[in-house]
Amino acid sequence: MKKFLLGTVALIAFGGVAQAADLPARTYVKAPPVPVFDWTGFYVGAYAGVGASDSGRMVDATDPTNGRVEQVGYGFTGGGTVGYNWQLGDALFGTKWVVGLEGDFGYLGTSRRGVDFDDTGLAFNTKTSWIATARARVGVSSGPNLTYVTGGFAAINTRDINDNPFTGVSASSSKTLGGYVIGTGTETMLGGGWSAKAESLYIDTGAGDAVANPSNGFIMQADRHRYQVQRFGLNYNFGMKTGVMPQVNWSGFYGGINGGTAVASTGGDGFDGSNPANINVSDNSFSVSGVAGYNWMFSPRFVAGVEGDIGYLGFDHSNQNFNNSAVTGSKTSWIATARARLGYSTGPALLYVTGGGAWVNVTDSFDWGTPTSSKKTLSGWTLGGGIETTLWGNWSTKSEYLFVDAGKGGVLTDFGTIQLDHKYHLFRSALVYRFNSDPIVAKY
């Protein structure tokens, strides 16, 4: 019996081994690779955009209290960029720290000639020709997107002009002025080493030289040169690692907050009883507003939407006209826009243009012995663009530029008559929460 049992067990064991040998070999499925995104590496690129110069504060170099000639110049900017990024360890909510160094050189074509309101034979302009910056960048990367702050050194080639509009004789000072630059931006990977970015910079290069013109007898000086630029750029990074791009469904409602800086180009034609001339009230300030909107993703790559915002616009500036006692002022309290958006989705980012209506509440004033004022809500139009990038979860950030033309205010009459035209440049960033976070693959 013992021998029988042992033989039976051996037979069963042998059969099991033989059956196992007949089974197909076990196959192992390799887990899908975790997406790898790395911003480290050397990059080159190009940019284009718009610049605004709040440099038109021309004062008498011998008596700075004798009023000012003000204006804001604006124009095209474009150039090239080089830099290097280092991606470091963990930051907040699964993001990574990214630090870098960046330099750029390019064209900056801001200009606007202002003629003094009173009959003094004085006009002034600050023209720019080129700009260069050398900056550090510090930001957080959510993978394919990078949100950053930046700052460093800036140099701008400027030409301050003291002109006599009656004789045509002008004097000028051309100089490269140095100062500081600070700003914010967002950048997104496009694949294959390419990335796109939107960036807003504020630059201050200080005062210019005194410019004497014997034709009008004035020695004038620009007491500040301040600039704001919005750039949209395309970079190629030689070391960048790009994983599988996450696909985001941009459709649905969203809300958030905008914040940033603004430049007011407020001015117009006046008539002082003998000669028509320009009178301007130009300044820069801050803006903050709430924003809400709705997107329709009508294809895997294209997005249309509507967006509205309303908030604070904090201009409150007056200018004593040069060489007389006339004082012109302009104050804003709020601004609102209602716009359409049309964008292209890269997956984790939305590159868009936007435009629509704009409303600004303004109070204009004029005092040349008898104060007069006009308070109105002006209606006009706005046009701009930006880049919105996912940050973490349902949150996204965007960098945006808007040009706002709110039109003319009321007619102000004292000894002379003026009517101000109101234009604004808005340079702002936003933090947005999207209420629909379903992946796009679930729809397409």
Secondary structure, DSSP 8 states (H G I E B T S, - for coil): -HHHHHHHHHHHHHHHHHHHHHS--------------B--EEEEEEEEEEEEE----EEETTEEEEEEE---EEEEEEEEEEEEEEEEEE-STT-EEEEEEEEEEEEE-----EE-SSSS--EEEEEEEEEEEEEEEEEEE-SSEEEEEEEEEEEEEEEEEEE-TTT--EEEEEEEEEEEEEEEEEEEEEETTEEEEEEEEEEE-----EEEETTTTEEEEE---EEEEEEEEEEEESS-B------B---EEEEEEEEEEEEEEEEEEEE-SS-EEEEEEEEEEEEEEEEEEEEEE-SSSEEEEEEEEEEEE--EEEEEBTTS--EEEEEEEEEEEEEEEEEEE-SSEEEEEEEEEEEEEEEEEEESSS-EEEEEEEEEEEEEEEEEEEEETTEEEEEEEEEEEEEE---EESSSEE--EEEEEEEEEEEEEES---BGGGT-
